[in-house]
């Protein structure tokens, strides 16, 4: 696992989300951050990720966070689906 990029936001999907979206990781450029404050909720909607965000855990820089937390260049954003045990 690499370090977050200062050029933008590193977006990571895990488990079922990764399979449904068809990708595991993307880079969101810093240019998109300059125009307005960006949140995980806005990225979820812009990227048209599968399912409902309210059933997904959001982590920024490996710390759980609210979906409306402002993102900064260099952040790593992860979307984690619910995990069921058995």
C-alpha positions in Angstrom: 0.0 0.0 0.0 1.4 3.3 -1.0 1.3 6.7 0.6 -1.5 9.2 -0.2 -0.7 11.5 -3.1 -0.4 15.2 -2.5 -1.8 15.7 -6.1 -5.3 14.6 -5.2 -7.4 12.1 -3.3 -6.8 8.4 -3.4 -10.2 6.6 -3.5 -10.3 2.9 -2.5 -13.2 0.4 -2.6 -13.3 -2.8 -0.7 -15.0 -6.2 -0.9 -18.4 -6.2 -2.6 -18.2 -2.5 -3.5 -15.0 -3.2 -5.5 -16.7 -6.1 -7.3 -19.8 -4.1 -8.1 -18.0 -1.0 -9.3 -15.4 -2.9 -11.3 -12.4 -1.1 -9.8 -10.5 -1.0 -6.6 -8.6 2.3 -6.6 -8.8 5.7 -8.3 -7.1 9.0 -8.0 -9.2 12.2 -7.8 -7.2 15.1 -9.1 -6.5 18.2 -6.9 -7.9 20.4 -9.7 -11.4 19.2 -8.8 -10.7 20.1 -5.1 -9.8 23.7 -5.8 -13.3 24.7 -7.1 -15.2 23.6 -4.0 -15.1 21.7 -0.8 -15.5 18.0 -1.6 -16.9 15.4 0.7 -17.1 11.6 0.5 -20.9 11.9 -0.1 -20.3 14.1 -3.1 -17.7 11.7 -4.5 -20.0 8.7 -4.0 -22.7 10.5 -6.0 -20.3 11.8 -8.7 -18.7 8.3 -9.2 -22.2 6.7 -9.2 -21.1 4.0 -6.8 -23.5 1.1 -6.3 -25.9 0.9 -3.4 -26.7 3.4 -0.7 -24.0 5.3 1.1 -25.9 5.1 4.4 -25.1 1.4 4.5 -21.3 1.9 3.9 -18.5 2.9 6.3 -16.4 5.9 5.3 -12.7 6.2 6.3 -10.4 9.1 5.7 -6.7 8.4 6.2 -7.6 5.1 7.8 -9.9 6.7 10.4 -13.7 6.3 10.3 -15.4 9.6 9.4 -18.7 11.1 8.5 -19.8 11.1 4.9 -19.9 15.0 5.0 -16.4 15.4 6.3 -14.4 17.8 3.9 -11.6 16.2 2.0 -8.2 17.7 1.5 -5.5 17.1 -1.2 -3.4 14.1 -0.1 -6.3 12.3 1.7 -7.0 8.6 1.3 -10.7 7.9 1.1 -12.0 4.4 1.6 -15.5 3.0 1.2 -16.1 -0.2 3.2 -19.3 -2.2 2.8 -21.0 -3.8 5.8 -19.3 -7.0 7.0 -21.3 -10.0 8.1 -19.9 -12.6 10.3 -20.8 -16.2 10.7 
